[in-house]
Amino acid sequence: MSNKLYDILKWVSLVFLDAAGVAYEELSNVWNLPYGTEIMKTCTIFSIFIGTLIGVSSIRYAKKIKQEQEQKKEQEAPKPEEEVG
């Protein structure tokens, strides 16, 4: 996942879906629009779902970076000279 896609999904998950759900629910009360609570809860569910996927992706990425750094250290470490018999 690219950084740009990650940032977009994070914003959608943490900001947009929750704000849109609450806004629609409140507007549905004012304007008698249908399914206010249902739409708000649906937005919340998708927000949690996307947030969870992003969290899993972040954990996997961090593990990958850590493994790459450890491998790089191992490759750069001086190797002991072999004894000549």
C-alpha positions as CSV (number, residue, x, y, z in Angstrom):
1,M,0.0,0.0,0.0
2,S,1.4,3.4,-1.0
3,N,1.8,6.2,1.6
4,K,-0.8,8.3,-0.3
5,L,-3.4,5.5,-0.3
6,Y,-2.7,4.9,3.4
7,D,-3.2,8.6,4.2
8,I,-6.4,8.7,2.3
9,L,-7.8,5.6,3.9
10,K,-6.8,6.8,7.3
11,W,-8.5,10.2,6.8
12,V,-11.7,8.4,5.4
13,S,-11.7,6.1,8.4
14,L,-10.9,8.5,11.2
15,V,-12.6,11.7,9.9
16,F,-14.9,11.4,7.0
17,L,-17.1,8.4,7.7
18,D,-17.8,9.4,11.3
19,A,-18.5,13.0,10.4
20,A,-20.7,12.1,7.5
21,G,-22.6,9.6,9.6
22,V,-23.3,12.0,12.4
23,A,-24.1,14.8,10.0
24,Y,-26.7,12.7,8.2
25,E,-28.2,11.4,11.4
26,E,-28.7,14.9,12.7
27,L,-30.0,16.2,9.4
28,S,-32.4,13.3,9.1
29,N,-33.9,14.5,12.4
30,V,-34.3,18.1,11.2
31,W,-35.5,17.3,7.6
32,N,-37.3,14.0,8.3
33,L,-34.9,12.1,6.1
34,P,-35.1,8.3,6.2
35,Y,-32.8,5.8,8.0
36,G,-30.7,8.4,10.0
37,T,-29.6,6.0,12.7
38,E,-29.0,3.1,10.3
39,I,-26.8,5.2,8.0
40,M,-24.9,6.6,11.0
41,K,-24.3,3.1,12.3
42,T,-23.3,1.8,8.8
43,C,-20.7,4.6,8.5
44,T,-19.3,3.7,12.0
45,I,-19.0,0.1,11.0
46,F,-17.1,0.9,7.8
47,S,-14.9,3.3,9.8
48,I,-14.0,0.6,12.2
49,F,-13.5,-1.9,9.4
50,I,-11.2,0.3,7.4
51,G,-9.3,1.4,10.6
52,T,-8.7,-2.2,11.5
53,L,-7.3,-3.0,8.0
54,I,-5.1,0.0,8.2
55,G,-3.9,-1.1,11.7
56,V,-3.0,-4.6,10.4
57,S,-1.3,-3.1,7.4
58,S,0.8,-0.8,9.7
59,I,1.8,-3.7,11.9
60,R,2.9,-5.8,9.0
61,Y,4.8,-2.9,7.5
62,A,6.6,-2.2,10.8
63,K,7.6,-5.9,11.1
64,K,8.9,-5.9,7.5
65,I,11.0,-2.8,8.1
66,K,12.4,-4.3,11.3
67,Q,13.4,-7.5,9.5
68,E,15.0,-5.6,6.7
69,Q,17.0,-3.5,9.2
70,E,18.1,-6.7,11.1
71,Q,19.2,-8.3,7.8
72,K,21.1,-5.2,6.8
73,K,22.9,-5.2,10.2
74,E,23.8,-8.9,9.8
75,Q,25.2,-8.2,6.3
76,E,27.2,-5.2,7.5
77,A,28.6,-6.9,10.6
78,P,32.3,-7.9,10.2
79,K,32.8,-11.6,9.8
80,P,35.5,-13.3,11.9
81,E,38.5,-14.4,9.9
82,E,38.8,-18.2,9.4
83,E,41.7,-19.9,11.1
84,V,44.2,-21.4,8.7
85,G,45.0,-25.0,9.8
